[in-house]
């Protein structure tokens, strides 16, 4: 099947041999900001989670914990191609060799869900016998379409359950209940975990007897000498000098520049700070995937469920015209405009964070929700409110964004410290889009002008 594919012509043994005989090398005399080493013999597949793609742990470290699973998923367009299904089937086929040639069943109390990335991919898996292997092992077949990986349909995780999926998202509530634990792994890891009933990998990944963790670090792992330590220090110093010389300085004149404010766009935005103290606060936390496809959600409904996966109390804590401040990489995960419009539905008119996912900022502008990066404010809030940490906090602080002067003013409570911070200029083209109510409003305005 798929004889039209050119993979066998493009990737040949001769090409691989050529790459080994003439490997890529750096230019003579190249300098490096850092040198790192990694002992590949200590590696094993990594598993992400629970409930975050940012938490990643070697299989060797997790396998010793015997984490029981309730459900496994090989259901996503991301990792449910025929090649992925073949990899999963090989786990059961290898286990059959020590089971009298019979395909073993998945562990008691575990459900394994499979859905091909497309009908064509399923047909390939069927032709090659891999689909039948998984079905014989006891897998539950789902249609080749969106399902559990976006929190819809059959087989969702329930309260207290643990699941492992070969998909690419495991944010809290993404695969079902926000009170469940979701991990991500390769198709082989999902299959082995379903077979064994605990998070585990296929037998090929045996833990070395001397394993104490993945071995990595700075340098080259060669014995330290005065010469190579001095050489590394000089290389890093030269790299630092190069970066400093390439950085343009901002003069006093630039710092005093005034941004032109367009008609319909405010010169200042001010409000009380509500602090959601979390990094990597993703779009599933802001607006759960299960609501994304409900066409009957009103603006009021969206406001009620805004941030529900992050903090069910968010809606009772926030007030109209609050300014939401959160940690770093805010708005990561799936792109969905509802993450921005749900915050607007709660009458939040400005989001400030240490940093943003670029795609959230784009959705924010498109829907008239300005976003502002102020890392210093996040660190200051974390210092002052380091004790009795809560998911969402009314701080009593106020923030005023002086857009014309590109400055924020922070008042830390009624009698607290007051300070200012220079921020980036908010350009006229973005002002214009937001002043028109978002990208759709701006396009309508432009079309009306051209008519």
C-alpha atoms as one frame of an Amber mdcrd trajectory, in Angstrom:
protein
   0.000   0.000   0.000   1.094   3.598  -0.632   3.639   2.625  -3.252   3.670
   6.267  -4.348   5.652   7.239  -1.252   9.264   8.130  -2.016  10.736   7.476
   1.421  12.725   4.418   0.264  14.269   6.447  -2.559  15.107   9.457  -0.399
  16.476   7.660   2.679  18.862   4.909   1.608  21.658   2.922   3.219  24.108
   4.736   0.944  22.893   8.123   2.186  23.175   7.034   5.834  26.684   5.649
   5.234  27.686   8.961   3.656  26.421  10.892   6.696  28.510   8.701   8.998
  31.627   8.933   6.857  31.314  12.717   6.441  29.494  13.983   9.541  28.590
  17.624   9.979  31.275  19.523  11.848  31.591  23.029  13.202  33.876  25.561
  11.574  37.497  25.511  12.752  37.982  27.858  15.692  34.248  28.112  16.439
  33.386  29.415  19.891  30.474  28.183  21.981  28.406  29.886  24.646  28.213
  26.500  26.398  29.356  22.957  26.009  27.052  20.181  27.187  27.434  16.421
  27.351  24.822  13.660  27.443  25.464   9.959  28.013  23.076   8.329  25.545
  23.394   4.931  27.216  21.492   6.286  30.237  18.505   7.502  28.200  15.067
   5.916  28.113  11.766   7.209  26.692  10.411  10.218  28.541   6.861  10.455
  29.879   5.170  13.820  30.353   2.841  14.531  33.223   0.776  14.370  35.139
  -1.380  17.108  33.649   1.436  19.091  32.031   3.655  18.742  29.006   6.302
  20.681  30.955   6.830  17.880  33.488   8.931  15.215  31.804  10.435  12.179
  33.540  12.572   9.279  32.215  10.720   5.988  31.961  13.425   4.337  34.080
  12.579   6.691  36.950   8.790   6.310  36.701   8.747   2.535  36.161   9.998
   1.889  39.695   7.008   3.755  41.158   4.415   1.258  39.831   1.911   3.959
  38.910  -1.351   2.147  38.198  -3.236   3.224  35.097  -6.932   2.953  34.336
  -6.975   3.932  30.670  -4.637   4.107  27.700  -5.190   6.048  24.491  -3.758
   5.640  21.002  -6.393   7.805  19.408  -4.891  11.013  18.072  -3.987  12.266
  14.620  -0.660  13.117  16.273   0.393   9.561  17.150  -2.084   7.133  15.636
  -0.749   6.679  12.137  -0.275   3.170  10.779   3.390   3.291  11.874   2.321
   4.212  15.422  -0.237   1.429  15.520   2.436  -0.983  14.268   4.779   0.099
  17.062   2.038  -0.499  19.638   1.097  -3.856  18.122   4.735  -5.029  18.267
   4.600  -4.735  22.068   1.802  -7.319  22.199   3.363  -9.430  19.439   6.665
  -9.567  21.334   4.811 -10.564  24.510   3.059 -13.329  22.538   6.421 -15.072
  22.026   6.467 -15.987  25.722   2.719 -16.697  25.768   2.607 -19.724  23.486
   2.180 -17.518  20.436  -1.103 -16.108  21.731  -1.611 -12.330  21.857  -1.883
 -11.461  25.585  -4.795  -9.428  26.890  -4.503  -5.973  28.397  -4.341  -5.935
  32.194  -7.463  -6.406  34.280  -9.183  -3.139  35.107  -7.479  -1.281  32.243
  -9.148  -0.011  29.085  -7.140   0.685  25.934  -8.787   2.899  23.308  -7.574
   2.985  19.718  -8.636   5.230  16.846  -6.615   5.661  13.667  -5.538   9.098
  12.515  -7.687   8.576   9.415  -9.685   5.852   7.679  -6.754   5.380   5.308
  -4.309   4.836   8.176  -6.685   2.297   9.706  -6.897   0.453   6.395  -3.097
   0.227   6.243  -2.955  -1.087   9.822  -5.620  -3.655   8.975  -3.775  -4.790
   5.833  -0.586  -5.265   7.865  -2.372  -7.107  10.699  -1.521  -4.587  13.400
  -5.099  -3.413  13.931  -6.250  -6.993  14.517  -3.440  -7.516  17.065  -4.628
  -4.577  19.166  -8.275  -5.645  18.900  -7.345  -9.215  19.894  -5.526  -7.802
  22.932  -8.806  -6.240  24.044  -8.591  -2.680  22.747 -11.801  -0.683  22.362
 -12.151   0.660  18.819 -13.219   4.267  18.246 -13.860   5.926  14.868 -11.008
   7.832  13.177 -12.020  11.287  14.345 -11.602  13.708  17.236 -12.491  12.170
  20.592 -10.838  11.653  23.984  -7.755  13.692  23.082  -9.920  16.839  23.105
 -12.214  15.684  25.907 -15.115  14.490  23.756 -16.943  11.211  23.291 -16.305
   7.781  24.791 -13.658   6.769  27.302 -12.868  10.030  29.094 -10.914   9.983
  32.342 -13.116  10.176  35.411 -12.400  11.647  38.863  -9.319  10.041  40.406
  -8.409   7.960  37.358  -4.972   7.826  35.737  -4.453   7.575  32.011  -1.587
   7.583  29.521  -2.055   8.832  25.987   0.024   8.950  22.814  -1.527  12.329
  21.958   0.178  15.703  22.396  -1.904  17.414  25.095  -2.449  16.362  28.707
  -3.464  19.609  30.397  -5.718  19.396  33.416  -9.200  18.388  32.252  -8.096
  17.853  28.652  -8.807  14.095  28.632 -11.818  14.277  30.929 -12.060  15.151
  34.612  -9.860  17.918  36.007  -9.419  15.608  39.020  -7.804  12.877  36.912
  -4.091  12.371  36.197  -3.049  12.353  32.538   0.361  11.307  31.214   1.775
  11.372  27.688   3.976   8.668  26.200   4.875   7.001  22.928   2.529   4.396
  21.391   4.903   1.687  22.686   4.738   3.081  26.212   0.945   3.283  26.082
   0.708  -0.301  24.828   3.165  -1.624  27.446   1.382   0.273  30.209  -1.984
  -1.165  29.158  -0.465  -4.636  29.046   1.206  -4.367  32.464  -1.393  -2.221
  34.214   1.221   0.315  35.346   3.250   3.008  33.623   5.980   1.041  31.886
   7.790   0.505  28.623   8.487  -2.415  26.303  11.239  -4.854  27.258  13.742
  -3.285  24.896  14.203  -0.436  27.384  15.877  -2.348  30.186  17.298  -0.303
  33.025  21.109  -0.568  33.274  22.297  -2.212  36.489  24.347   0.851  37.378
  21.580   3.344  36.497  21.348   6.323  38.837  19.703   8.762  36.453  20.340
  10.378  33.109  23.961  11.496  32.995  24.401  14.982  31.568  25.984  18.281
  32.412  28.192  21.139  31.326  31.514  20.622  29.595  32.690  17.549  27.715
  32.818  15.034  30.606  36.565  14.760  29.988  38.802  14.905  33.061  39.031
  18.488  34.250  42.306  20.265  33.581  43.352  23.854  34.028  43.679  24.159
  30.255  40.204  22.986  29.251  38.520  24.850  32.123  40.282  28.069  31.083
  39.389  27.402  27.447  35.708  26.928  28.260  35.671  30.141  30.307  37.298
  32.128  27.500  34.870  30.777  24.900  31.865  31.727  27.011  33.333  35.187
  27.706  33.924  35.843  23.998  30.391  34.702  23.194  28.998  37.041  25.874
  30.994  39.979  24.477  29.645  39.252  20.991  26.063  39.267  22.256  26.538
  42.511  24.183  28.079  44.218  21.169  25.148  43.118  19.003  22.572  44.564
  21.435  21.443  48.091  20.572  21.353  50.526  23.469  18.235  52.522  24.169
  19.058  56.171  24.709  17.283  58.586  27.005  15.509  60.134  24.022  13.961
  56.789  23.113  12.864  56.209  26.691  10.940  59.488  26.648   9.239  58.880
  23.290   5.455  59.249  23.338   3.220  56.745  21.564   0.450  58.185  19.440
  -2.969  57.080  20.711  -5.581  56.445  18.033  -9.204  57.516  18.288 -11.216
  54.886  20.159  -8.209  53.417  21.987  -7.685  54.345  25.657  -4.626  56.358
  26.676  -4.578  54.435  29.984  -5.917  51.143  31.321  -6.194  50.802  35.095
  -7.592  48.221  37.504  -7.005  46.048  40.539  -4.578  43.165  40.102  -5.921
  39.632  40.411  -2.961  37.245  40.610  -3.159  33.718  39.159   0.177  32.413
  40.372   1.045  29.706  37.847   3.448  29.230  34.966   2.376  27.506  31.743
  -1.268  28.301  32.396  -2.681  26.746  29.240  -5.774  27.349  27.160  -7.476
  24.237  28.551  -7.153  25.798  31.988  -8.550  29.081  30.690 -11.391  27.585
  28.649 -11.882  23.809  28.768 -11.958  21.941  25.473 -15.316  20.353  26.295
 -16.957  23.787  25.931 -15.201  24.667  22.677 -17.650  22.776  20.493 -20.829
  23.782  22.340 -22.443  26.234  19.938 -25.098  27.328  22.432 -22.628  28.885
  24.907 -23.618  32.485  25.557 -21.203  35.212  26.637 -22.521  34.858  30.176
 -21.977  31.082  30.031 -18.397  31.582  28.868 -17.758  33.982  31.733 -19.040
  31.434  34.259 -16.693  28.649  33.109 -13.660  30.889  32.463 -10.564  29.435
  34.222 -12.713  26.606  35.619 -10.057  23.935  35.052  -7.477  26.124  36.777
  -9.559  27.354  39.696 -13.315  26.761  40.039 -13.437  29.763  42.420 -12.066
  32.177  39.790 -15.505  33.412  38.790 -16.430  34.310  42.380 -13.131  36.110
  43.029 -12.824  38.338  39.970 -14.733  41.568  39.362 -15.376  43.679  36.246
 -12.333  45.654  35.058  -9.842  43.598  37.042  -6.382  43.168  35.535  -5.300
  39.525  35.447  -1.622  38.885  36.179  -0.124  35.422  35.787   3.268  33.732
  35.453   5.350  32.736  32.460   4.276  31.165  29.155   0.646  32.160  29.721
  -1.814  30.831  27.140   0.251  27.883  25.926  -1.379  24.755  24.518  -4.072
  24.552  21.884  -4.960  27.623  19.878  -8.532  28.651  20.610  -9.966  32.129
  20.496 -12.331  31.267  23.346  -9.381  31.484  25.741  -9.331  35.215  25.015
 -13.079  35.770  24.637 -13.845  33.924  27.900 -11.621  36.369  29.792 -13.402
  39.243  28.065 -16.689  37.631  29.095 -15.496  37.985  32.709 -14.929  41.678
  31.892 -11.151  41.422  32.199  -9.742  44.034  29.834  -5.988  43.425  30.223
  -3.818  40.364  30.852  -0.282  40.818  32.195   2.214  37.947  32.420   5.904
  37.218  32.733   5.700  35.939  29.170   3.038  34.698  26.753   2.567  31.990
  24.213   2.723  33.867  20.907  -0.472  32.280  19.666  -2.417  33.542  22.696
  -1.209  37.091  22.092  -2.386  36.816  18.478  -5.801  35.544  19.584  -5.895
  38.321  22.172  -5.351  41.043  19.579  -7.814  39.411  17.194 -10.484  39.601
  19.895  -9.556  43.001  21.411  -7.801  41.698  24.537  -4.441  43.458  25.068
  -1.562  41.457  26.552   1.466  42.939  28.318   4.694  41.260  29.465   6.068
  42.523  32.806   8.343  39.861  34.373   9.324  42.176  37.234   5.710  42.463
  38.391   5.312  38.680  38.482   8.468  38.247  40.544   7.433  41.052  42.891
   4.003  39.494  43.477   5.587  36.118  44.141   7.942  37.654  46.677   5.251
  39.553  48.584   2.650  36.765  48.469   5.018  33.814  48.940   3.129  32.505
  51.982  -0.370  31.001  51.971  -0.295  30.541  48.222  -3.722  30.290  46.580
  -4.588  29.755  42.883  -6.343  33.128  42.490  -5.722  36.100  44.765  -7.188
  39.581  44.991  -4.064  41.555  45.806  -5.425  44.986  46.629  -2.735  46.343
  44.275  -3.580  48.563  41.340  -1.886  48.722  37.966  -2.129  51.587  35.502
  -0.790  51.136  31.997   0.092  54.539  30.566   0.038  53.552  26.920   1.129
  56.939  25.606   4.282  56.901  27.767   4.792  53.093  27.530   4.997  52.858
  31.316   3.153  50.846  33.949   2.542  52.267  37.418   2.015  49.806  40.276
   0.594  50.808  43.658   1.157  48.008  46.171  -1.945  48.508  48.275  -3.236
  51.684  49.841  -0.096  52.467  51.872   2.390  50.294  50.002   5.251  50.997
  47.680   4.625  52.689  44.349   6.885  52.041  41.373   7.060  52.400  37.601
   8.397  50.137  34.853   9.139  50.879  31.214   7.292  48.500  28.851   7.194
  48.012  25.121   5.367  50.440  22.877   1.884  49.375  21.807   1.921  50.159
  18.068  -0.795  51.965  16.128  -1.717  48.988  13.927  -2.610  46.897  17.005
  -4.410  49.822  18.606  -6.521  50.139  15.492  -7.567  46.467  15.548  -8.490
  46.577  19.241 -10.296  49.911  18.880 -12.491  48.295  16.217 -13.426  45.452
  18.597 -10.986  42.946  17.135  -9.893  41.683  13.755 -13.402  40.975  12.447
 -14.515  44.498  13.306 -11.387  45.948  11.707 -11.949  43.970   8.491 -15.578
  45.101   8.331 -14.423  48.687   8.772 -11.852  48.353   5.984 -14.386  46.751
   3.643 -16.861  49.546   4.349 -14.198  52.144   3.510 -13.447  50.407   0.204
 -17.112  50.059  -0.776
